[in-house]
Amino acid sequence: MNALTDKAEAGHTGTTPGPLAAVRAEMQRMAPEIARALPPHIPPERFQRVVLTAIQANPDLLEADRRSLWSACVKAAQDGLLPDGREGALITFYDRRRGRLIAQWMPMVAGILKKVRNSGELASITANVVYEGEHFRVVLGDEERIEHERDLGAVGRRDPIAVYAIATLRNGERVREVMTWQQVEEVRAISRAPENGPWGTWTEEMARKTVIRRLAKRLPMSSDREQDAELRRVIERIDEQYEFARDRRRPEEAELERRVADRIGGDAEDAAAQLEPAPAIAYVAANGRVHVSPDVASWRADWLKRVKTLVLADRQAELQEAWARNSDAIAAVARVAPLTADEVVQAIRDALGFGAELPEPDEAGAVPAEALDGPGRG
């Protein structure tokens, strides 16, 4: 056992249990819940060993809210996948609303493909990233197809330009989905941690999962077949990493948190409490009309769409006015999203291609018109 593990096991003083020792004790209490969730082909002892390895490899998990950590582990067990970094992973993000680090279960593409093998309707799914300079051709019409020639020298060295997924049904039919990298970035922008977490560590993995998620909406997976229902659930786990999922917690998730609280101790009512609903946020248009977005993700998408329209039309005066009219909304987003006001503004800058040239709104909420000129504007 190395020095870091010793310290985590024994605590800083050597007399009080360290966080890893506490996790081991909690795992023993959670063992019946995990065993009940696991499918027969995964021995509980093996799953527990993989969990401990994952926690030791990612010290942030020791600092995360424990109920969220064990809820994430039970979700992995329910999916019949291992949090080994290949089939799936235990990740963390900082939830500003609850003021704590939260652990989350994230199935990966290999895990999704593992579940595909048991599907009643699907024979296979493939998903690939396309890099700049590779031959890539999408043919539509009566005989649709995708042509992609991999250049091994481009992988990891050139910029990605697109991502696509192809599902082959057991009857031989194929279903395809293609996304430009710009579309991928728009999805990334509404994630809980666009620059950190899974999007920062596994950018291309997340892109492949994103296009699979979009493809899944068109696949004929039966809700009556247990295997298809499991596959759809695993694919839809990706939604939990986005802002719009904050206020969509299902009743079974609240029940899972209650059971976890019962196993490891703590306030069960606090564990099961619904997250504070995100307030509706308004966008004020040039004509003075107020457009209300139901949540942060919708507001961001609406705001970026409208501001991009003004930029592309070179309507600089209106863009300056829009910034002034909506400065309160930008601040409101910062109060409920895991971003500061400055980071929200920077995200808008980046999406518009301004880089760092566009200054903050002044006290009146205005952006100098001269700042909107020049080659930095996209």
LUMBANU-21635 format. One record per residue (C-alpha): x, y, z; residue number from 0. Coordinates in nm, 3 decimals, padded with zeros to 5 digits. Last residue first. Layout:
// residues N
px  py  pz  n
X  Y  Z  NUM
...
//
This chain:
// residues 378
px  py  pz  n
-01.738  03.547  -03.608  377
-01.589  03.874  -03.476  376
-01.218  03.862  -03.398  375
-01.131  04.025  -03.731  374
-01.247  04.371  -03.628  373
-01.557  04.546  -03.506  372
-01.772  04.463  -03.203  371
-01.540  04.637  -02.961  370
-01.607  04.965  -03.137  369
-01.971  04.943  -03.025  368
-01.874  04.955  -02.657  367
-02.082  04.697  -02.466  366
-02.362  04.836  -02.252  365
-02.496  04.701  -01.920  364
-02.525  05.044  -01.760  363
-02.235  04.965  -01.530  362
-02.028  04.856  -01.830  361
-02.079  04.529  -02.016  360
-01.761  04.319  -02.008  359
-01.519  04.358  -02.293  358
-01.520  04.168  -02.626  357
-01.161  04.095  -02.725  356
-01.123  03.762  -02.547  355
-01.234  03.537  -02.831  354
-01.513  03.697  -03.028  353
-01.612  03.376  -03.208  352
-01.983  03.397  -03.124  351
-01.981  03.081  -02.914  350
-01.663  03.196  -02.741  349
-01.811  03.532  -02.650  348
-02.128  03.368  -02.518  347
-01.922  03.132  -02.305  346
-01.722  03.433  -02.183  345
-02.043  03.608  -02.075  344
-02.147  03.299  -01.881  343
-01.799  03.269  -01.731  342
-01.806  03.632  -01.611  341
-02.146  03.579  -01.449  340
-02.007  03.274  -01.268  339
-02.099  02.929  -01.392  338
-02.256  02.621  -01.229  337
-02.604  02.753  -01.313  336
-02.867  02.898  -01.076  335
-02.717  03.233  -00.973  334
-02.510  03.272  -01.291  333
-02.825  03.253  -01.502  332
-02.969  03.546  -01.309  331
-02.657  03.754  -01.382  330
-02.698  03.696  -01.755  329
-03.069  03.775  -01.719  328
-02.989  04.108  -01.553  327
-02.755  04.199  -01.840  326
-03.034  04.128  -02.088  325
-03.140  04.474  -02.204  324
-02.782  04.606  -02.207  323
-02.646  04.314  -02.409  322
-02.938  04.340  -02.650  321
-02.872  04.712  -02.696  320
-02.512  04.642  -02.796  319
-02.631  04.374  -03.037  318
-02.885  04.616  -03.182  317
-02.611  04.868  -03.250  316
-02.395  04.600  -03.410  315
-02.644  04.474  -03.665  314
-02.383  04.293  -03.876  313
-02.646  04.039  -03.990  312
-02.423  03.756  -03.867  311
-02.383  03.929  -03.531  310
-02.755  03.998  -03.489  309
-02.847  03.637  -03.569  308
-02.576  03.512  -03.334  307
-02.738  03.717  -03.057  306
-03.076  03.556  -03.115  305
-02.946  03.199  -03.127  304
-02.714  03.250  -02.832  303
-02.994  03.387  -02.614  302
-03.243  03.115  -02.707  301
-02.994  02.832  -02.644  300
-02.884  02.987  -02.316  299
-03.242  03.044  -02.207  298
-03.341  02.687  -02.287  297
-03.051  02.551  -02.085  296
-03.127  02.781  -01.791  295
-03.492  02.689  -01.762  294
-03.844  02.767  -01.877  293
-03.745  03.045  -02.122  292
-03.965  03.353  -02.120  291
-03.964  03.580  -02.425  290
-04.034  03.942  -02.334  289
-04.136  04.180  -02.610  288
-03.955  04.511  -02.613  287
-03.919  04.527  -02.991  286
-03.547  04.452  -02.961  285
-03.614  04.133  -02.766  284
-03.596  04.089  -02.389  283
-03.498  03.736  -02.287  282
-03.662  03.612  -01.969  281
-03.554  03.343  -01.726  280
-03.790  03.094  -01.560  279
-03.658  02.997  -01.221  278
-03.469  02.672  -01.170  277
-03.661  02.444  -00.937  276
-03.484  02.381  -00.603  275
-03.373  02.021  -00.611  274
-03.624  01.774  -00.471  273
-03.552  01.645  -00.124  272
-03.475  01.274  -00.106  271
-03.137  01.307  00.060  270
-03.260  01.582  00.292  269
-03.551  01.363  00.399  268
-03.315  01.070  00.452  267
-03.092  01.272  00.684  266
-02.775  01.073  00.730  265
-02.681  00.709  00.759  264
-02.501  00.484  00.513  263
-02.779  00.236  00.439  262
-03.085  00.453  00.512  261
-02.936  00.740  00.313  260
-02.881  00.503  00.019  259
-03.245  00.389  00.038  258
-03.369  00.747  00.041  257
-03.142  00.837  -00.252  256
-03.285  00.545  -00.451  255
-03.639  00.665  -00.377  254
-03.553  01.011  -00.512  253
-03.414  00.847  -00.826  252
-03.728  00.633  -00.862  251
-03.940  00.949  -00.854  250
-03.758  01.088  -01.161  249
-03.537  01.394  -01.140  248
-03.634  01.631  -01.416  247
-03.544  01.968  -01.264  246
-03.167  01.947  -01.302  245
-03.186  01.749  -01.626  244
-03.204  02.064  -01.842  243
-02.855  02.163  -01.725  242
-02.685  01.861  -01.878  241
-02.490  01.565  -01.743  240
-02.800  01.368  -01.646  239
-02.901  01.352  -02.014  238
-02.616  01.108  -02.079  237
-02.807  00.846  -01.878  236
-03.046  00.828  -02.174  235
-02.826  00.573  -02.349  234
-02.828  00.345  -02.043  233
-03.206  00.376  -02.004  232
-03.261  00.297  -02.373  231
-03.045  -00.015  -02.342  230
-03.228  -00.131  -02.029  229
-03.569  -00.086  -02.196  228
-03.443  -00.282  -02.496  227
-03.327  -00.569  -02.274  226
-03.653  -00.574  -02.078  225
-03.864  -00.598  -02.392  224
-04.200  -00.423  -02.358  223
-04.052  -00.076  -02.410  222
-03.953  -00.185  -02.761  221
-03.656  -00.018  -02.925  220
-03.735  00.093  -03.278  219
-03.455  00.352  -03.312  218
-03.527  00.715  -03.397  217
-03.460  00.871  -03.055  216
-03.151  00.651  -03.027  215
-02.977  00.845  -03.306  214
-02.966  01.160  -03.093  213
-02.819  00.969  -02.800  212
-02.571  00.797  -03.033  211
-02.464  01.142  -03.161  210
-02.405  01.262  -02.807  209
-02.227  00.943  -02.701  208
-01.978  00.987  -02.985  207
-01.921  01.350  -02.886  206
-01.877  01.250  -02.521  205
-01.609  00.998  -02.616  204
-01.446  01.267  -02.831  203
-01.424  01.510  -02.541  202
-01.319  01.256  -02.278  201
-01.132  01.464  -02.018  200
-01.275  01.812  -02.070  199
-01.624  01.696  -02.167  198
-01.615  01.433  -01.891  197
-01.540  01.683  -01.615  196
-01.405  02.023  -01.714  195
-01.456  02.271  -01.997  194
-01.831  02.233  -02.053  193
-01.911  02.144  -01.689  192
-02.288  02.117  -01.636  191
-02.350  02.067  -02.006  190
-02.529  02.338  -02.201  189
-02.224  02.442  -02.405  188
-02.140  02.079  -02.489  187
-02.459  02.050  -02.692  186
-02.365  02.360  -02.890  185
-02.013  02.221  -02.929  184
-02.150  01.901  -03.082  183
-02.355  02.105  -03.328  182
-02.040  02.295  -03.426  181
-01.864  01.961  -03.470  180
-02.119  01.875  -03.736  179
-02.362  01.598  -03.648  178
-02.454  01.291  -03.852  177
-02.716  01.025  -03.771  176
-02.780  00.701  -03.958  175
-03.034  00.417  -03.937  174
-02.961  00.093  -04.120  173
-03.204  -00.186  -04.213  172
-03.067  -00.541  -04.204  171
-03.364  -00.701  -04.024  170
-03.158  -00.717  -03.704  169
-03.119  -00.341  -03.713  168
-02.790  -00.176  -03.796  167
-02.726  00.154  -03.619  166
-02.488  00.408  -03.770  165
-02.344  00.701  -03.574  164
-02.169  01.018  -03.687  163
-01.928  01.283  -03.566  162
-01.803  01.592  -03.747  161
-01.512  01.833  -03.793  160
-01.251  01.713  -03.544  159
-00.930  01.918  -03.543  158
-00.610  01.742  -03.637  157
-00.353  01.559  -03.426  156
-00.563  01.328  -03.208  155
-00.641  01.102  -03.501  154
-00.514  01.264  -03.819  153
-00.222  01.029  -03.882  152
-00.459  00.734  -03.868  151
-00.645  00.871  -04.169  150
-00.982  00.694  -04.158  149
-01.185  00.685  -04.479  148
-01.550  00.775  -04.426  147
-01.835  00.725  -04.670  146
-02.189  00.749  -04.530  145
-02.487  00.608  -04.716  144
-02.841  00.687  -04.823  143
-02.991  00.514  -05.124  142
-03.317  00.697  -05.200  141
-03.181  01.040  -05.114  140
-02.882  01.132  -04.899  139
-02.510  01.071  -04.947  138
-02.275  01.185  -04.670  137
-01.909  01.204  -04.766  136
-01.599  01.205  -04.551  135
-01.244  01.169  -04.681  134
-01.022  01.280  -04.397  133
-00.856  01.623  -04.404  132
-01.003  01.751  -04.078  131
-01.104  01.469  -03.850  130
-01.426  01.266  -03.840  129
-01.533  01.112  -03.506  128
-01.691  00.769  -03.509  127
-01.999  00.588  -03.382  126
-02.100  00.228  -03.449  125
-02.416  00.051  -03.339  124
-02.493  -00.318  -03.388  123
-02.761  -00.586  -03.433  122
-03.045  -00.387  -03.283  121
-03.407  -00.502  -03.242  120
-03.405  -00.750  -02.953  119
-03.116  -00.588  -02.773  118
-02.869  -00.803  -02.584  117
-02.568  -00.708  -02.797  116
-02.668  -00.343  -02.771  115
-02.594  -00.351  -02.396  114
-02.225  -00.410  -02.462  113
-02.229  -00.133  -02.723  112
-02.358  00.110  -02.460  111
-02.084  00.003  -02.221  110
-01.816  00.054  -02.485  109
-01.963  00.399  -02.558  108
-01.938  00.508  -02.197  107
-02.190  00.493  -01.913  106
-02.155  00.791  -01.674  105
-02.244  00.754  -01.306  104
-02.233  01.078  -01.106  103
-02.058  01.212  -00.798  102
-02.148  01.556  -00.665  101
-01.911  01.815  -00.515  100
-02.099  02.053  -00.288  99
-02.274  02.388  -00.268  98
-02.623  02.253  -00.338  97
-02.695  02.511  -00.608  96
-02.331  02.536  -00.704  95
-02.315  02.169  -00.796  94
-01.949  02.090  -00.854  93
-01.898  01.796  -01.088  92
-01.768  01.445  -01.033  91
-01.724  01.130  -01.242  90
-01.770  00.757  -01.186  89
-01.696  00.589  -01.518  88
-01.845  00.350  -01.770  87
-01.776  00.045  -01.983  86
-01.415  00.157  -02.028  85
-01.319  00.364  -01.724  84
-01.383  00.068  -01.493  83
-01.722  00.171  -01.358  82
-01.859  -00.175  -01.451  81
-02.190  -00.217  -01.632  80
-02.510  -00.408  -01.549  79
-02.717  -00.091  -01.581  78
-02.862  -00.142  -01.233  77
-02.508  -00.187  -01.098  76
-02.400  00.143  -01.255  75
-02.707  00.308  -01.103  74
-02.614  00.157  -00.764  73
-02.266  00.308  -00.793  72
-02.405  00.652  -00.880  71
-02.639  00.638  -00.581  70
-02.337  00.545  -00.371  69
-02.143  00.851  -00.482  68
-02.443  01.086  -00.464  67
-02.509  00.979  -00.107  66
-02.142  01.030  -00.026  65
-02.124  01.390  -00.145  64
-01.790  01.408  -00.323  63
-01.452  01.448  -00.150  62
-01.354  01.083  -00.184  61
-01.467  01.095  -00.548  60
-01.217  01.375  -00.608  59
-00.942  01.122  -00.533  58
-00.995  00.957  -00.875  57
-00.781  00.643  -00.909  56
-00.859  00.530  -00.554  55
-01.229  00.573  -00.622  54
-01.212  00.376  -00.947  53
-01.018  00.094  -00.778  52
-01.275  00.083  -00.499  51
-01.558  00.059  -00.752  50
-01.381  -00.216  -00.948  49
-01.331  -00.420  -00.631  48
-01.700  -00.373  -00.539  47
-01.812  -00.497  -00.882  46
-01.593  -00.806  -00.850  45
-01.730  -00.887  -00.504  44
-02.089  -00.842  -00.628  43
-02.035  -01.108  -00.898  42
-02.155  -00.982  -01.241  41
-02.343  -01.246  -01.446  40
-02.651  -01.243  -01.220  39
-02.742  -00.878  -01.292  38
-02.655  -00.628  -01.016  37
-02.923  -00.422  -00.839  36
-02.979  -00.657  -00.545  35
-02.605  -00.697  -00.494  34
-02.562  -00.317  -00.484  33
-02.834  -00.274  -00.221  32
-02.700  -00.565  -00.011  31
-02.341  -00.428  -00.032  30
-02.427  -00.071  00.074  29
-02.338  -00.130  00.440  28
-02.012  -00.295  00.339  27
-01.949  -00.012  00.095  26
-01.994  00.238  00.376  25
-01.712  00.074  00.571  24
-01.485  00.080  00.266  23
-01.573  00.445  00.201  22
-01.487  00.534  00.560  21
-01.149  00.363  00.522  20
-01.094  00.564  00.205  19
-01.187  00.887  00.382  18
-00.940  00.832  00.667  17
-01.030  00.676  00.998  16
-00.897  00.871  01.297  15
-00.575  00.784  01.477  14
-00.306  00.829  01.212  13
-00.342  01.205  01.240  12
-00.406  01.277  00.872  11
-00.641  00.986  00.821  10
-00.563  00.614  00.833  9
-00.693  00.490  00.497  8
-00.637  00.808  00.295  7
-00.291  00.850  00.445  6
-00.199  00.488  00.383  5
-00.333  00.515  00.027  4
-00.114  00.818  -00.035  3
00.188  00.645  00.115  2
00.157  00.334  -00.101  1
00.000  00.000  00.000  0
//
